[in-house]
Amino acid sequence: MTIFYGGLQQLTNAITYVQNLDNALNEIRIVTSMTADEAVRLGKEYNQLAKEMSVTTTEIAGTAASLFRQGLDNSQVEERMRNIIQYAKISSISLEESNKIITATANATGESVEKIINIFSQLGDLTAAGPEEIGEALQRVASAAENSNISLEKSASWIATISSITRESPSTIGRSLNSAISRYESIKKTGFNSEDPTKLNDVVLALSQIGIKATDSQGQLKDFSEILDLIGSRFSSLSKNEKAYIATTMFGKICHFMQ
């Protein structure tokens, strides 16, 4: 009976596997207007790729369907697929999660997938933050960083450093950094932040007290990344009270880990 029910479970799993694969290939066929024969040939190609990359054909077909929905052609899908699988393996996450992180970052920054993965991997090797942590946090800050002309390398390095030191969750780091950038840009553009009474002159005064000139020749606040670099060069020499004052004035209570 054990053998019988074990075999029955394997048969059920096999049927479910085939159904999922068939559904993914049908979705690809509908999105791309492929013929049934073309979809079958594509399935065979995915089976070969799955063997090569040590993943399942169903995982590849499901991820490919998601990529085709983004308007990528067959060659672009295959190239993106290999990168997604690579990132999933070095980060020990699923293809679905890898696809989500890579796609969100690529769409927000306009950077190539290869560059994104290289940055995540290198920072993961250099710090205590894993590639998956950096990628997850960056999803939540990539758009704000792009709008503030902050490079992918810089925003990812901030995340890796914060994660290594604080061991906060990626979602907390990403949301906090996103809020900090958005808050600063609000002060920079309007002279005040709608969520609290901080004014432009409050930020200028706070930074001037630690020897940083916060404004450019036109009297406008300098870019967020430039200010953060200047603060970073002096932060270790500041007292605990000075650190708290700068962090609160610049970023509010949301960035408690900056203290």
C-alpha positions as protocol buffer text, in pm:
chain_id: "A"
residue {
  index: 1
  type: MET
  ca { x: 0 y: 0 z: 0 }
}
residue {
  index: 2
  type: THR
  ca { x: 288 y: 235 z: 76 }
}
residue {
  index: 3
  type: ILE
  ca { x: 435 y: 169 z: -268 }
}
residue {
  index: 4
  type: PHE
  ca { x: 92 y: 206 z: -429 }
}
residue {
  index: 5
  type: TYR
  ca { x: 11 y: 540 z: -267 }
}
residue {
  index: 6
  type: GLY
  ca { x: 367 y: 663 z: -321 }
}
residue {
  index: 7
  type: GLY
  ca { x: 333 y: 586 z: -690 }
}
residue {
  index: 8
  type: LEU
  ca { x: -10 y: 751 z: -699 }
}
residue {
  index: 9
  type: GLN
  ca { x: 134 y: 1069 z: -546 }
}
residue {
  index: 10
  type: GLN
  ca { x: 414 y: 1074 z: -802 }
}
residue {
  index: 11
  type: LEU
  ca { x: 159 y: 1033 z: -1081 }
}
residue {
  index: 12
  type: THR
  ca { x: -48 y: 1321 z: -939 }
}
residue {
  index: 13
  type: ASN
  ca { x: 262 y: 1540 z: -917 }
}
residue {
  index: 14
  type: ALA
  ca { x: 355 y: 1450 z: -1274 }
}
residue {
  index: 15
  type: ILE
  ca { x: 7 y: 1542 z: -1402 }
}
residue {
  index: 16
  type: THR
  ca { x: 17 y: 1874 z: -1215 }
}
residue {
  index: 17
  type: TYR
  ca { x: 367 y: 1943 z: -1356 }
}
residue {
  index: 18
  type: VAL
  ca { x: 253 y: 1879 z: -1713 }
}
residue {
  index: 19
  type: GLN
  ca { x: -59 y: 2093 z: -1665 }
}
residue {
  index: 20
  type: ASN
  ca { x: 145 y: 2385 z: -1529 }
}
residue {
  index: 21
  type: LEU
  ca { x: 394 y: 2358 z: -1814 }
}
residue {
  index: 22
  type: ASP
  ca { x: 114 y: 2339 z: -2070 }
}
residue {
  index: 23
  type: ASN
  ca { x: -55 y: 2646 z: -1918 }
}
residue {
  index: 24
  type: ALA
  ca { x: 268 y: 2847 z: -1929 }
}
residue {
  index: 25
  type: LEU
  ca { x: 336 y: 2752 z: -2291 }
}
residue {
  index: 26
  type: ASN
  ca { x: -23 y: 2836 z: -2387 }
}
residue {
  index: 27
  type: GLU
  ca { x: 16 y: 3176 z: -2223 }
}
residue {
  index: 28
  type: ILE
  ca { x: 336 y: 3236 z: -2420 }
}
residue {
  index: 29
  type: ARG
  ca { x: 162 y: 3127 z: -2739 }
}
residue {
  index: 30
  type: ILE
  ca { x: -125 y: 3371 z: -2679 }
}
residue {
  index: 31
  type: VAL
  ca { x: 101 y: 3664 z: -2586 }
}
residue {
  index: 32
  type: THR
  ca { x: 342 y: 3613 z: -2878 }
}
residue {
  index: 33
  type: SER
  ca { x: 91 y: 3483 z: -3137 }
}
residue {
  index: 34
  type: MET
  ca { x: 303 y: 3168 z: -3183 }
}
residue {
  index: 35
  type: THR
  ca { x: 157 y: 2863 z: -3352 }
}
residue {
  index: 36
  type: ALA
  ca { x: 104 y: 2545 z: -3151 }
}
residue {
  index: 37
  type: ASP
  ca { x: 404 y: 2384 z: -3324 }
}
residue {
  index: 38
  type: GLU
  ca { x: 625 y: 2682 z: -3241 }
}
residue {
  index: 39
  type: ALA
  ca { x: 518 y: 2661 z: -2877 }
}
residue {
  index: 40
  type: VAL
  ca { x: 606 y: 2291 z: -2868 }
}
residue {
  index: 41
  type: ARG
  ca { x: 951 y: 2362 z: -3013 }
}
residue {
  index: 42
  type: LEU
  ca { x: 999 y: 2639 z: -2758 }
}
residue {
  index: 43
  type: GLY
  ca { x: 906 y: 2396 z: -2482 }
}
residue {
  index: 44
  type: LYS
  ca { x: 1179 y: 2159 z: -2601 }
}
residue {
  index: 45
  type: GLU
  ca { x: 1430 y: 2446 z: -2599 }
}
residue {
  index: 46
  type: TYR
  ca { x: 1327 y: 2534 z: -2243 }
}
residue {
  index: 47
  type: ASN
  ca { x: 1367 y: 2170 z: -2142 }
}
residue {
  index: 48
  type: GLN
  ca { x: 1724 y: 2177 z: -2272 }
}
residue {
  index: 49
  type: LEU
  ca { x: 1792 y: 2508 z: -2096 }
}
residue {
  index: 50
  type: ALA
  ca { x: 1644 y: 2365 z: -1776 }
}
residue {
  index: 51
  type: LYS
  ca { x: 1885 y: 2072 z: -1788 }
}
residue {
  index: 52
  type: GLU
  ca { x: 2175 y: 2306 z: -1858 }
}
residue {
  index: 53
  type: MET
  ca { x: 2088 y: 2542 z: -1571 }
}
residue {
  index: 54
  type: SER
  ca { x: 1965 y: 2273 z: -1326 }
}
residue {
  index: 55
  type: VAL
  ca { x: 1611 y: 2407 z: -1285 }
}
residue {
  index: 56
  type: THR
  ca { x: 1271 y: 2274 z: -1394 }
}
residue {
  index: 57
  type: THR
  ca { x: 1118 y: 2332 z: -1735 }
}
residue {
  index: 58
  type: THR
  ca { x: 800 y: 2457 z: -1569 }
}
residue {
  index: 59
  type: GLU
  ca { x: 993 y: 2723 z: -1375 }
}
residue {
  index: 60
  type: ILE
  ca { x: 1157 y: 2842 z: -1696 }
}
residue {
  index: 61
  type: ALA
  ca { x: 833 y: 2846 z: -1894 }
}
residue {
  index: 62
  type: GLY
  ca { x: 650 y: 3035 z: -1619 }
}
residue {
  index: 63
  type: THR
  ca { x: 925 y: 3296 z: -1592 }
}
residue {
  index: 64
  type: ALA
  ca { x: 944 y: 3322 z: -1972 }
}
residue {
  index: 65
  type: ALA
  ca { x: 570 y: 3393 z: -1988 }
}
residue {
  index: 66
  type: SER
  ca { x: 619 y: 3682 z: -1748 }
}
residue {
  index: 67
  type: LEU
  ca { x: 905 y: 3818 z: -1960 }
}
residue {
  index: 68
  type: PHE
  ca { x: 710 y: 3788 z: -2285 }
}
residue {
  index: 69
  type: ARG
  ca { x: 430 y: 3990 z: -2124 }
}
residue {
  index: 70
  type: GLN
  ca { x: 683 y: 4271 z: -2083 }
}
residue {
  index: 71
  type: GLY
  ca { x: 721 y: 4289 z: -2462 }
}
residue {
  index: 72
  type: LEU
  ca { x: 1060 y: 4118 z: -2489 }
}
residue {
  index: 73
  type: ASP
  ca { x: 1135 y: 3906 z: -2796 }
}
residue {
  index: 74
  type: ASN
  ca { x: 1254 y: 3546 z: -2786 }
}
residue {
  index: 75
  type: SER
  ca { x: 1627 y: 3621 z: -2782 }
}
residue {
  index: 76
  type: GLN
  ca { x: 1583 y: 3889 z: -2514 }
}
residue {
  index: 77
  type: VAL
  ca { x: 1376 y: 3650 z: -2304 }
}
residue {
  index: 78
  type: GLU
  ca { x: 1643 y: 3380 z: -2321 }
}
residue {
  index: 79
  type: GLU
  ca { x: 1919 y: 3624 z: -2230 }
}
residue {
  index: 80
  type: ARG
  ca { x: 1717 y: 3768 z: -1941 }
}
residue {
  index: 81
  type: MET
  ca { x: 1623 y: 3416 z: -1832 }
}
residue {
  index: 82
  type: ARG
  ca { x: 1985 y: 3307 z: -1796 }
}
residue {
  index: 83
  type: ASN
  ca { x: 2059 y: 3613 z: -1584 }
}
residue {
  index: 84
  type: ILE
  ca { x: 1752 y: 3557 z: -1366 }
}
residue {
  index: 85
  type: ILE
  ca { x: 1853 y: 3194 z: -1307 }
}
residue {
  index: 86
  type: GLN
  ca { x: 2208 y: 3303 z: -1224 }
}
residue {
  index: 87
  type: TYR
  ca { x: 2084 y: 3557 z: -972 }
}
residue {
  index: 88
  type: ALA
  ca { x: 1840 y: 3306 z: -821 }
}
residue {
  index: 89
  type: LYS
  ca { x: 2121 y: 3057 z: -767 }
}
residue {
  index: 90
  type: ILE
  ca { x: 2373 y: 3295 z: -610 }
}
residue {
  index: 91
  type: SER
  ca { x: 2099 y: 3440 z: -389 }
}
residue {
  index: 92
  type: SER
  ca { x: 1932 y: 3108 z: -303 }
}
residue {
  index: 93
  type: ILE
  ca { x: 1587 y: 3238 z: -400 }
}
residue {
  index: 94
  type: SER
  ca { x: 1320 y: 3119 z: -641 }
}
residue {
  index: 95
  type: LEU
  ca { x: 1313 y: 3211 z: -1010 }
}
residue {
  index: 96
  type: GLU
  ca { x: 988 y: 3397 z: -947 }
}
residue {
  index: 97
  type: GLU
  ca { x: 1143 y: 3615 z: -675 }
}
residue {
  index: 98
  type: SER
  ca { x: 1461 y: 3664 z: -881 }
}
residue {
  index: 99
  type: ASN
  ca { x: 1253 y: 3775 z: -1179 }
}
residue {
  index: 100
  type: LYS
  ca { x: 1055 y: 4015 z: -961 }
}
residue {
  index: 101
  type: ILE
  ca { x: 1368 y: 4179 z: -814 }
}
residue {
  index: 102
  type: ILE
  ca { x: 1562 y: 4202 z: -1140 }
}
residue {
  index: 103
  type: THR
  ca { x: 1265 y: 4326 z: -1345 }
}
residue {
  index: 104
  type: ALA
  ca { x: 1167 y: 4592 z: -1090 }
}
residue {
  index: 105
  type: THR
  ca { x: 1525 y: 4721 z: -1067 }
}
residue {
  index: 106
  type: ALA
  ca { x: 1578 y: 4720 z: -1443 }
}
residue {
  index: 107
  type: ASN
  ca { x: 1249 y: 4901 z: -1508 }
}
residue {
  index: 108
  type: ALA
  ca { x: 1316 y: 5163 z: -1241 }
}
residue {
  index: 109
  type: THR
  ca { x: 1680 y: 5234 z: -1328 }
}
residue {
  index: 110
  type: GLY
  ca { x: 1705 y: 5154 z: -1698 }
}
residue {
  index: 111
  type: GLU
  ca { x: 2027 y: 4965 z: -1627 }
}
residue {
  index: 112
  type: SER
  ca { x: 2115 y: 4634 z: -1794 }
}
residue {
  index: 113
  type: VAL
  ca { x: 2033 y: 4312 z: -1612 }
}
residue {
  index: 114
  type: GLU
  ca { x: 2399 y: 4207 z: -1627 }
}
residue {
  index: 115
  type: LYS
  ca { x: 2510 y: 4526 z: -1454 }
}
residue {
  index: 116
  type: ILE
  ca { x: 2242 y: 4493 z: -1187 }
}
residue {
  index: 117
  type: ILE
  ca { x: 2341 y: 4136 z: -1104 }
}
residue {
  index: 118
  type: ASN
  ca { x: 2712 y: 4220 z: -1099 }
}
residue {
  index: 119
  type: ILE
  ca { x: 2656 y: 4508 z: -857 }
}
residue {
  index: 120
  type: PHE
  ca { x: 2436 y: 4300 z: -626 }
}
residue {
  index: 121
  type: SER
  ca { x: 2682 y: 4011 z: -630 }
}
residue {
  index: 122
  type: GLN
  ca { x: 2994 y: 4222 z: -572 }
}
residue {
  index: 123
  type: LEU
  ca { x: 2837 y: 4411 z: -284 }
}
residue {
  index: 124
  type: GLY
  ca { x: 2713 y: 4083 z: -140 }
}
residue {
  index: 125
  type: ASP
  ca { x: 3070 y: 3950 z: -146 }
}
residue {
  index: 126
  type: LEU
  ca { x: 3216 y: 4268 z: 6 }
}
residue {
  index: 127
  type: THR
  ca { x: 2964 y: 4313 z: 286 }
}
residue {
  index: 128
  type: ALA
  ca { x: 2754 y: 4109 z: 525 }
}
residue {
  index: 129
  type: ALA
  ca { x: 2446 y: 4181 z: 312 }
}
residue {
  index: 130
  type: GLY
  ca { x: 2337 y: 3904 z: 77 }
}
residue {
  index: 131
  type: PRO
  ca { x: 2257 y: 3974 z: -290 }
}
residue {
  index: 132
  type: GLU
  ca { x: 1891 y: 3889 z: -226 }
}
residue {
  index: 133
  type: GLU
  ca { x: 1875 y: 4143 z: 61 }
}
residue {
  index: 134
  type: ILE
  ca { x: 2023 y: 4418 z: -154 }
}
residue {
  index: 135
  type: GLY
  ca { x: 1789 y: 4336 z: -439 }
}
residue {
  index: 136
  type: GLU
  ca { x: 1479 y: 4324 z: -221 }
}
residue {
  index: 137
  type: ALA
  ca { x: 1557 y: 4657 z: -53 }
}
residue {
  index: 138
  type: LEU
  ca { x: 1644 y: 4825 z: -382 }
}
residue {
  index: 139
  type: GLN
  ca { x: 1300 y: 4742 z: -522 }
}
residue {
  index: 140
  type: ARG
  ca { x: 1156 y: 4989 z: -272 }
}
residue {
  index: 141
  type: VAL
  ca { x: 1400 y: 5272 z: -337 }
}
residue {
  index: 142
  type: ALA
  ca { x: 1501 y: 5239 z: -704 }
}
residue {
  index: 143
  type: SER
  ca { x: 1239 y: 5482 z: -842 }
}
residue {
  index: 144
  type: ALA
  ca { x: 1311 y: 5752 z: -583 }
}
residue {
  index: 145
  type: ALA
  ca { x: 1684 y: 5711 z: -640 }
}
residue {
  index: 146
  type: GLU
  ca { x: 1644 y: 5737 z: -1017 }
}
residue {
  index: 147
  type: ASN
  ca { x: 1430 y: 6052 z: -984 }
}
residue {
  index: 148
  type: SER
  ca { x: 1700 y: 6205 z: -763 }
}
residue {
  index: 149
  type: ASN
  ca { x: 1981 y: 6118 z: -1009 }
}
residue {
  index: 150
  type: ILE
  ca { x: 2135 y: 5871 z: -764 }
}
residue {
  index: 151
  type: SER
  ca { x: 2331 y: 5599 z: -943 }
}
residue {
  index: 152
  type: LEU
  ca { x: 2249 y: 5233 z: -899 }
}
residue {
  index: 153
  type: GLU
  ca { x: 2598 y: 5171 z: -763 }
}
residue {
  index: 154
  type: LYS
  ca { x: 2557 y: 5436 z: -493 }
}
residue {
  index: 155
  type: SER
  ca { x: 2207 y: 5343 z: -379 }
}
residue {
  index: 156
  type: ALA
  ca { x: 2297 y: 4973 z: -372 }
}
residue {
  index: 157
  type: SER
  ca { x: 2614 y: 5046 z: -172 }
}
residue {
  index: 158
  type: TRP
  ca { x: 2411 y: 5246 z: 82 }
}
residue {
  index: 159
  type: ILE
  ca { x: 2173 y: 4955 z: 122 }
}
residue {
  index: 160
  type: ALA
  ca { x: 2456 y: 4702 z: 160 }
}
residue {
  index: 161
  type: THR
  ca { x: 2631 y: 4918 z: 420 }
}
residue {
  index: 162
  type: ILE
  ca { x: 2315 y: 4986 z: 621 }
}
residue {
  index: 163
  type: SER
  ca { x: 2220 y: 4619 z: 608 }
}
residue {
  index: 164
  type: SER
  ca { x: 2565 y: 4504 z: 719 }
}
residue {
  index: 165
  type: ILE
  ca { x: 2575 y: 4738 z: 1016 }
}
residue {
  index: 166
  type: THR
  ca { x: 2215 y: 4733 z: 1137 }
}
residue {
  index: 167
  type: ARG
  ca { x: 2086 y: 4395 z: 1010 }
}
residue {
  index: 168
  type: GLU
  ca { x: 1748 y: 4560 z: 961 }
}
residue {
  index: 169
  type: SER
  ca { x: 1515 y: 4377 z: 724 }
}
residue {
  index: 170
  type: PRO
  ca { x: 1549 y: 4463 z: 352 }
}
residue {
  index: 171
  type: SER
  ca { x: 1194 y: 4598 z: 342 }
}
residue {
  index: 172
  type: THR
  ca { x: 1261 y: 4831 z: 637 }
}
residue {
  index: 173
  type: ILE
  ca { x: 1584 y: 4960 z: 484 }
}
residue {
  index: 174
  type: GLY
  ca { x: 1427 y: 5009 z: 143 }
}
residue {
  index: 175
  type: ARG
  ca { x: 1120 y: 5191 z: 273 }
}
residue {
  index: 176
  type: SER
  ca { x: 1323 y: 5410 z: 509 }
}
residue {
  index: 177
  type: LEU
  ca { x: 1575 y: 5509 z: 244 }
}
residue {
  index: 178
  type: ASN
  ca { x: 1295 y: 5577 z: -2 }
}
residue {
  index: 179
  type: SER
  ca { x: 1122 y: 5801 z: 254 }
}
residue {
  index: 180
  type: ALA
  ca { x: 1448 y: 5980 z: 334 }
}
residue {
  index: 181
  type: ILE
  ca { x: 1515 y: 6060 z: -32 }
}
residue {
  index: 182
  type: SER
  ca { x: 1155 y: 6166 z: -95 }
}
residue {
  index: 183
  type: ARG
  ca { x: 1153 y: 6385 z: 218 }
}
residue {
  index: 184
  type: TYR
  ca { x: 1479 y: 6554 z: 123 }
}
residue {
  index: 185
  type: GLU
  ca { x: 1360 y: 6617 z: -234 }
}
residue {
  index: 186
  type: SER
  ca { x: 1041 y: 6771 z: -96 }
}
residue {
  index: 187
  type: ILE
  ca { x: 1243 y: 7014 z: 116 }
}
residue {
  index: 188
  type: LYS
  ca { x: 1477 y: 7082 z: -174 }
}
residue {
  index: 189
  type: LYS
  ca { x: 1198 y: 7164 z: -419 }
}
residue {
  index: 190
  type: THR
  ca { x: 947 y: 7347 z: -199 }
}
residue {
  index: 191
  type: GLY
  ca { x: 1155 y: 7470 z: 94 }
}
residue {
  index: 192
  type: PHE
  ca { x: 953 y: 7263 z: 342 }
}
residue {
  index: 193
  type: ASN
  ca { x: 825 y: 6914 z: 410 }
}
residue {
  index: 194
  type: SER
  ca { x: 449 y: 6875 z: 425 }
}
residue {
  index: 195
  type: GLU
  ca { x: 467 y: 6601 z: 689 }
}
residue {
  index: 196
  type: ASP
  ca { x: 663 y: 6802 z: 947 }
}
residue {
  index: 197
  type: PRO
  ca { x: 773 y: 7163 z: 1011 }
}
residue {
  index: 198
  type: THR
  ca { x: 1128 y: 7116 z: 874 }
}
residue {
  index: 199
  type: LYS
  ca { x: 1231 y: 7410 z: 656 }
}
residue {
  index: 200
  type: LEU
  ca { x: 1514 y: 7455 z: 409 }
}
residue {
  index: 201
  type: ASN
  ca { x: 1701 y: 7680 z: 651 }
}
residue {
  index: 202
  type: ASP
  ca { x: 1676 y: 7411 z: 923 }
}
residue {
  index: 203
  type: VAL
  ca { x: 1869 y: 7171 z: 703 }
}
residue {
  index: 204
  type: VAL
  ca { x: 2123 y: 7435 z: 600 }
}
residue {
  index: 205
  type: LEU
  ca { x: 2179 y: 7536 z: 963 }
}
residue {
  index: 206
  type: ALA
  ca { x: 2214 y: 7179 z: 1085 }
}
residue {
  index: 207
  type: LEU
  ca { x: 2473 y: 7095 z: 821 }
}
residue {
  index: 208
  type: SER
  ca { x: 2663 y: 7420 z: 868 }
}
residue {
  index: 209
  type: GLN
  ca { x: 2715 y: 7328 z: 1233 }
}
residue {
  index: 210
  type: ILE
  ca { x: 2925 y: 7030 z: 1126 }
}
residue {
  index: 211
  type: GLY
  ca { x: 3112 y: 7226 z: 860 }
}
residue {
  index: 212
  type: ILE
  ca { x: 2907 y: 7137 z: 554 }
}
residue {
  index: 213
  type: LYS
  ca { x: 2787 y: 7399 z: 305 }
}
residue {
  index: 214
  type: ALA
  ca { x: 2449 y: 7259 z: 202 }
}
residue {
  index: 215
  type: THR
  ca { x: 2362 y: 7496 z: -83 }
}
residue {
  index: 216
  type: ASP
  ca { x: 2509 y: 7558 z: -426 }
}
residue {
  index: 217
  type: SER
  ca { x: 2595 y: 7894 z: -585 }
}
residue {
  index: 218
  type: GLN
  ca { x: 2224 y: 7955 z: -661 }
}
residue {
  index: 219
  type: GLY
  ca { x: 2126 y: 7897 z: -298 }
}
residue {
  index: 220
  type: GLN
  ca { x: 1962 y: 7562 z: -372 }
}
residue {
  index: 221
  type: LEU
  ca { x: 2017 y: 7250 z: -165 }
}
residue {
  index: 222
  type: LYS
  ca { x: 2280 y: 7023 z: -314 }
}
residue {
  index: 223
  type: ASP
  ca { x: 2182 y: 6679 z: -439 }
}
residue {
  index: 224
  type: PHE
  ca { x: 2096 y: 6414 z: -183 }
}
residue {
  index: 225
  type: SER
  ca { x: 2390 y: 6188 z: -275 }
}
residue {
  index: 226
  type: GLU
  ca { x: 2641 y: 6473 z: -251 }
}
residue {
  index: 227
  type: ILE
  ca { x: 2510 y: 6576 z: 92 }
}
residue {
  index: 228
  type: LEU
  ca { x: 2517 y: 6217 z: 216 }
}
residue {
  index: 229
  type: ASP
  ca { x: 2877 y: 6177 z: 98 }
}
residue {
  index: 230
  type: LEU
  ca { x: 2974 y: 6496 z: 283 }
}
residue {
  index: 231
  type: ILE
  ca { x: 2797 y: 6379 z: 599 }
}
residue {
  index: 232
  type: GLY
  ca { x: 2964 y: 6040 z: 568 }
}
residue {
  index: 233
  type: SER
  ca { x: 3310 y: 6193 z: 557 }
}
residue {
  index: 234
  type: ARG
  ca { x: 3247 y: 6361 z: 895 }
}
residue {
  index: 235
  type: PHE
  ca { x: 3001 y: 6130 z: 1067 }
}
residue {
  index: 236
  type: SER
  ca { x: 3250 y: 5924 z: 1267 }
}
residue {
  index: 237
  type: SER
  ca { x: 3392 y: 6237 z: 1431 }
}
residue {
  index: 238
  type: LEU
  ca { x: 3051 y: 6366 z: 1547 }
}
residue {
  index: 239
  type: SER
  ca { x: 2915 y: 6325 z: 1897 }
}
residue {
  index: 240
  type: LYS
  ca { x: 2607 y: 6110 z: 1960 }
}
residue {
  index: 241
  type: ASN
  ca { x: 2393 y: 6422 z: 2001 }
}
residue {
  index: 242
  type: GLU
  ca { x: 2524 y: 6575 z: 1679 }
}
residue {
  index: 243
  type: LYS
  ca { x: 2452 y: 6254 z: 1488 }
}
residue {
  index: 244
  type: ALA
  ca { x: 2098 y: 6244 z: 1625 }
}
residue {
  index: 245
  type: TYR
  ca { x: 2045 y: 6612 z: 1541 }
}
residue {
  index: 246
  type: ILE
  ca { x: 2166 y: 6574 z: 1182 }
}
residue {
  index: 247
  type: ALA
  ca { x: 1972 y: 6251 z: 1123 }
}
residue {
  index: 248
  type: THR
  ca { x: 1648 y: 6393 z: 1261 }
}
residue {
  index: 249
  type: THR
  ca { x: 1676 y: 6728 z: 1081 }
}
residue {
  index: 250
  type: MET
  ca { x: 1772 y: 6570 z: 750 }
}
residue {
  index: 251
  type: PHE
  ca { x: 1561 y: 6259 z: 747 }
}
residue {
  index: 252
  type: GLY
  ca { x: 1318 y: 6265 z: 1038 }
}
residue {
  index: 253
  type: LYS
  ca { x: 1255 y: 5974 z: 1271 }
}
residue {
  index: 254
  type: ILE
  ca { x: 1219 y: 5727 z: 986 }
}
residue {
  index: 255
  type: CYS
  ca { x: 1595 y: 5684 z: 957 }
}
residue {
  index: 256
  type: HIS
  ca { x: 1678 y: 5594 z: 1315 }
}
residue {
  index: 257
  type: PHE
  ca { x: 1950 y: 5360 z: 1192 }
}
residue {
  index: 258
  type: MET
  ca { x: 2150 y: 5656 z: 1057 }
}
residue {
  index: 259
  type: GLN
  ca { x: 2230 y: 5749 z: 1412 }
}
